[in-house]
């Protein structure tokens, strides 16, 4: 259907219009002809919003229509041009698993739950990839639709240091735009921001359809070359939702070598550039997921990895997809803040990304 084809990417639509086209059609034979027409080129960026709506008890609300929503961008009302459910769009999943010392005790549970989640979610033509990260980010499995390859890669998680891990695609060493991404430290560290940035910018940005990253981590970054702001921006530019599974490990890292956070609102947990202030990993993940339209879950004695994955799967199956074409002001280069509500029922909670970027 037309909507499905339109929303599978951030579409740059170019329309060519001749102001003389209608006039020429009405001219009688032999009449004076107008001067040659100039061509008007209009570039419009289709912005997509994956949306989850819940009631006050937390249950999914799936019977809404386009008319139920009100959209504003940078404080100005915008017309919603496209509206549908996401269920049939291709899904690209990225699993990012923290293998640093603070979370290694949970790796076996992570593996089992992650394999079950992939088996449950993936159907043709869905694809997934797997990255592990500690002192560097390592691509264990490139994008594939093969469940056996994904299971084989999952079995490798945490069994060898990231710089020694290999997969059947021949990927070894640090993963990054220039063949390696090792962050600031080679002896210890957790390059969470690098992993999210690379997954978004190198892999998700090229994909179409529904896109989600699931990050299993304690949320503490030590040694990334990227910042939290640049990692979130990369996910937003790639139209990728981030879900985080927060696991509070035995050890605790401190403020990062990666240069602090240059984003809106300061450094979560009070860290400072190059300092030793404690970073609140939970607040980092809440910020990361909230700004991209996802959600953070915490592993507890009552809610294990499998139960959390079930909730993530339910959300991915229950998304609305809204699309609109910005006007000149909201298409200007830079970040634009989105506000989406359901005016008729103020008690409904709308979960979507908080904005988008135009331009490079």
N, C-alpha and C positions, 0 to 999 in steps of 0.2 A: 504494500500500500504506500501511497505517496509520503505519508508522514514517516513511515519506517525508513524509507530511503533518505529522507531529508535529515533526520536527527542522528544518523550514525556517526557524524563527525562535526567538528566546528566548521561549517560549510562557508566558504567564501564564494558567494554567488555574484556573478557579474552579469548585469542586464544591459543590453545595448538598445537604445531607443532613438529613433529618428523623428525629430519634431515635424518633419515635412511628410511623413509617411501617409497620414490620413488626408492631407491636403492634396497630394499627388493623385490619390485614388479618385478624388472628386473632380479633377480638372477635365474639361471637355477636350476633344481632339483639337489640336492646333492652337490651344490656348497658350499664353506665355508661361514658361516654366519658371518656378522659383529658383533661386540660387542654390548651388550644391549644399546639401545638408551637412551640418556638423554632427559628430557622433557624441552622445552623452553617455558616459560610463558610470554606473553606480555600483559601488562595492558595499555589500551588506553582510555582516557577520551574524550567522544564526547562533544564538546562545542557547544551550541546553541546560536544563535544571532537573536532575534526578531528585525526586521528592518522596518522603515518607510522612504519613500523617497518622497520629495516634490520638486516642481519646484520653480522658483524665485518668483512666485505669491502666493506660499503657497498651491497650489493644489497637491493632492496625485498623484504620478506617479506609475502606477500599471502594466506596460507592460514591465518591465525589465526581463532579463534572468540572469542566473548564470554568463555568460560570461561578463556581463556588470560591475560586481563588482570586485574590487581588495582589498584583505585582507592582512594586516600585523599584526603581534603580536610581541610586544617588538622590533619593527623596522625591523623584518624579514618577508619576503613574506610567506604566507601560502596558500595552495590549498584549495579551497572550495569543500567539498566532497558532501554536501547535499544542496538542494535548493528547496523551494516550497512556496506556500501560506499557511498561518496559519488558514484560515477561518474555516476549518472543525475539527480542534483539539479542545478537551474539554477546556473550559474556567473556571478558578477559579478566582473569584473576591473577594477582601476584601475592605470593606468600613470602613474607620477610621474617626470618627467625633469628632472634638474638641468641648467640651461642657463647656469650661472655661468661665469666666465672660466676656472676651473681645469679644467673638463671639456669645454669646447667643441670641442676637437680630436677628440673621439670621437662627436660628434653624428651624423655620417653613418652610421657603423656602428650606432649605437643605433637610428636610424630604420629602417634595413633589417631589422635583427634583430627589432625590435618589431613591424613590420608582418607579418613571417613568423610570429611567435609568435601574434598575434591571429588570423591566417588559420587557423593550425593548431588553436587551442584552441576557437574560438567555433563553436557550433552553436545552432540554435534550441532554447530561448528565451534563450540566454546574452546578456549585455550587458557593455559596457565603457565606460570614460570615460578621458579623458586630461588630465593637469595638467602644465604646465611650471612650474618655479620657479627664481628667481634672487633678486633683492631683494624679490620678491613672488610669491605663488602665483597662477597663472592657469589657469582652467578653459578649455581649448581645445576640448574636446568633452564635452558632457553625456552621460549614460548613453544608449547606443544599441545596437541590434543590427545597425546598418548598417556593413558593412565599408568601403564607399566613403567614408562620412563619417569613419570612424576613420583611413583612409589619408590623406584630405585634411588632417585635423587633424595627423597625424604629420608631414606634409610642412611644416607651419608651425613645428614645434618649432625654436626657436633662430634662426629667420629674422628675427624682429622682437623688440624688447624686450617683456617680458611685459605691460607696461601698454598696449601698442599692438596686441597680438595680438587677432584676432577670429575667430569661427567662424560657420558658417551658422546657428547658434542665436541669434546676436545677442549672445553673451557677450563683453564687453570689460572692460578694467580689472582691478583686483585682485579676487580671488575670496574671499568670506568670508560669515560669518553676517549681516553688516550691509552687504553690497554691495561690500566691499573689504577686503582683508587684506594690508597692506603691510609688516608687520613693523616693526622699529625704524629701518631705514635706507632712504633713497630713492636713495642713490648707492652702488650695490654692495651685496653681502651675499648670503646664501644661506639662505632661510627653509625649511629642511628640515622642522623640527618643525611649523611652521604648515601646510605642505602635507599632512603625514601626518594631523594633527589634523582638518583640514577635509575631507579625503577620507573619513576614518572617520566623523566626527560628522555631516557634512552629507549624505553620499551613501550610504556603506555601512550605516549604522545603520538605514536605512529598507528595506534589501533583505533578501530571504530566500534560503535555500539556501547554496551554497558561496560564500565571499567571500575574495578575495586581492588585496593590493596588491603591485605590483612597482616598487621604487624604484631608479632608476639614478642614482648619486651618488658623490661622494668622501666622504660622511658628515660633512662639516664644516658646521656651522650658524653663521651670523652674522646676527643681526637678527630672529630670530623673536620673536613675542609669546608663543607657547606654549613650554613646556619639553619636554625629552625625556620626563619623567614623564607629563605631561598628554597628549602625543602617543601614547605607548604605552597609557595608560589608555583613551583614546578608541578605539583599535583593539581592545582587549580587550572593552570594552563593546559594540562593534559585531560581536563574534565574527569578526574579520577577521584572517587570517594575513598577515604581512608577509614578503616576500622582498626581499632587497637585492642589487643587482649593483654591487659596489664597483669604482670606477675611480679609480686614483690619478692625479690630474691634474698639470699642470705647476706650478700655483701652490698655495699652502697658506694657508688661513685660520686665524684664531686665535680664542681664547675668546670666547663669544657675548654680544651685547647682550641676548639674550633672557632673562637672569636666572638662568643656571645650571640645574642639574638637581636637582629636589627628590625624586628617586625613591630606591629602595632601593639601597644599596651605593655611593653617591657618584657623582661625575661621571667618566665613562670618560675615561681619559687624563690625569686630574689637573687639569682646568680648574677655575676658580673663578668665582663670580658677578662679572660686570663686569670680569674680569681679562684679562690678556694671555697666560695660559698656553696652550700648544698643546693642542688637542683632538685626540685620536686618532680619526679618522673611522671606522676599521675597528672599533674597540671600540664606538663608538656604534652602528654597524649590527649588530654581533653581539648587543648588548644588546636592540636593538629587535626583531630577528627572533627571538631566543631566547625572549623573553617572550611572543610572540604565536604561537609554534608554527611559525615559518618557518625560513629558513636564509639565510645570507649567502654569496654567491659573489664571487670576485675575478677580474677580467679580467686575463689574463696572455698571454704570447706563445703559450702552449700551449692556452689556453682562452679563446676569444673570446665575444662576446655571443651568437652563434647557438648555440654549444655549451652555454652556461649556460641559455639559454631552453629548450633541449631537456630539460635536467635538471629545470627547474621544471615543465615540462609533464608530465613523467613523474610527479613527485610529486603534482601536482594530480589525476592520473588514478588514483592508488594510495592514496588516503586511506581509512582507516576512519572511521566516525562513531560515537562513543559518546555516550550521553545518560543522565543521571541526574537525580533530583529531590532537592534538598538537604533535610535535616531542619531543624528550627527553628534549630539552632546555625549550620549552614553556609548558611542562607538569610538570616542577619542582615545588615544593611546594611554595606557595606564590601568589602574585598578578601579573597578566600579562595584559599589556595594549594593547587594540585593536584599530586598525585604519582601517576603512572601507570606501572606496570611489567608485565613478563611474567615472573612468578616462576619458571616452569619452565626458562627459558633466560636466565641472567644476561648472556649475551654479546650479546643483542639490544639495539639502541638504539631507544628510544621517543622520538619527536619530537612534542610537542604544546605547547599554551600552558601557561604555568606557573600560571595562576589565572584567576579571573573576579571580576566585581563584582556585588554585589546592591544593589538600591536605586538611587537617582539620584545 
